[in-house]
Every structure is written in structure tokens, then in C-alpha cells.
Amino acid sequence: MIEKIIHKASELFLNLGFKSVTMDDIAQEMGISKKTIYAHFKTKTELVRAVIETLYGNIICGIDTIQEAERNPIEELYEIKKFVMLQLKNEKTSPQYQLQKYYPEIHETLKGRHFDKMYACTIANLKRGVNIGLYRKNLDVEFVSRIYFIGMNGIKDDAMFPIPDFPKAQLFEEYLEYHLRGIVTEKGLQILNKFITNHQNQ
């Protein structure tokens, strides 16, 4: 039952937002009593924490699997982007910013872990790209990895990038292209252009 509650709550939170979904809404969607949910989660905050932990765990596991496949670094970044967007339902409600506003303590905990994982992932990707000649040899990988992290978080700001004007899927696609164009070699650019063309034709 715990897994079922987390699954349904996750679906509702990502589609409608952490703030607007109540324990009553989750109970009604599941066809169970609110008392059943409270038997497993004493508060909504506790449920939100469990949802975030599960989502984060799924994303980390998926990213690890993608990295283990050892695709070329450009393809790897596109695969990670596609997987994360799928997990977050294209971020229809900007869950990270809702989390920051309404559950700041949970957000702060996640923020540090998010940076650690993304930093390690990006550093590994950059070093491998340089080693096989797809990224420029003179890259400062420390600088680029941190700028990439800041940018990926910055474009989630709905005040700066309103969803009606900047759909999340398109925004992440364009940011990834922006990032890669700044670091690829001529050889890497040929591969990048193929990916851009393929994605436009999908």
C-alpha cells in the first residue's frame, strides 16, 4: 500500500503541484479513506518527502544505467535529458520551485544531493568527451560543469521562462544544444548536428 500511495501522490504532485494536491485528493483518486494514508504517512510533508526520495532514487538509478552503457558523450547527455524529462512528466508544474517555496527543508536536502550527482555526471561526461576528441581539449571542466548546473536550474524559473512561452521540453532541448555548441570540436559538431536534425524530425 505504501508504494501505491507514493506512486499516486507522485503522479498528482507532478501534474497538479505540491501545494494544490491534498491528502483528500489522493485518497479520492485511489478510492481509499484518508485514514489509510495517515496510517502510513503522519503528515503531508512526510508523504512529500517519501515521493521526492522515490523520484530521486529512480532518476539516479536511470542515469547510472545510461552512463554504464558508455555511449558517446553527446548521445549520453541527450539520453539523460530524455529520461529525466520522462520521470518529471515534462515538469508541467515546476516541482523544484514549488518544493523550494512550500517545503524548503526538503528542497535544501535535495539541492545538495542533486548538485553532487549532476556534478559527478557532468565531470565524467566532459572528461570522456575531451579524451575521445568530441569536446575541446582546452576546456576547464570544473568551470563548465558548474556553469552547466547553474544553467539547468536557472531555466526552471517560471518567472524568467514562462511555461506558455517556453515549454519545458523545448527549453531543455535548446539549453542542451547551447551547452554542447560551446564545447564541441568539429568532430563533435558533426555528431551534434545529426542529433539536432533527428530530434527535429521526430
C-alpha positions, 0 to 999 in steps of 0.5 A: 500500500505504501508504494501505491500511495507514493506512486499516486501522490507522485503522479498528482504532485507532478501534474497538479503541484505540491501545494494544490494536491491534498491528502483528500485528493489522493485518497479520492483518486485511489478510492481509499479513506484518508485514514489509510494514508495517515496510517502510513504517512503522519503528515503531508510533508512526510508523504512529500518527502517519501515521493521526492526520495522515490523520484530521486532514487529512480532518476539516479538509478536511470542515469547510472544505467545510461552512463554504464552503457558508455555511449558517446558523450553527446548521445549520453547527455541527450539520453539523460535529458530524455529520461529525466524529462520522462520521470518529471512528466515534462515538469508541467508544474515546476516541482523544484520551485514549488518544493523550494517555496512550500517545503524548503527543508526538503528542497535544501536536502535535495539541492545538495544531493542533486548538485553532487550527482549532476556534478559527478555526471557532468565531470565524467561526461566532459572528461570522456568527451575531451579524451575521445576528441568530441569536446575541446581539449582546452576546456576547464571542466570544473568551470563548465560543469558548474556553469552547466548546473547553474544553467539547468536550474536557472531555466526552471524559473517560471518567472524568467521562462514562462511555461506558455512561452517556453515549454519545458521540453523545448527549453531543455532541448535548446539549453542542451544544444547551447551547452554542447555548441560551446564545447564541441570540436568539429568532430563533435559538431558533426555528431551534434548536428545529426542529433539536432536534425533527428530530434527535429524530425521526430 
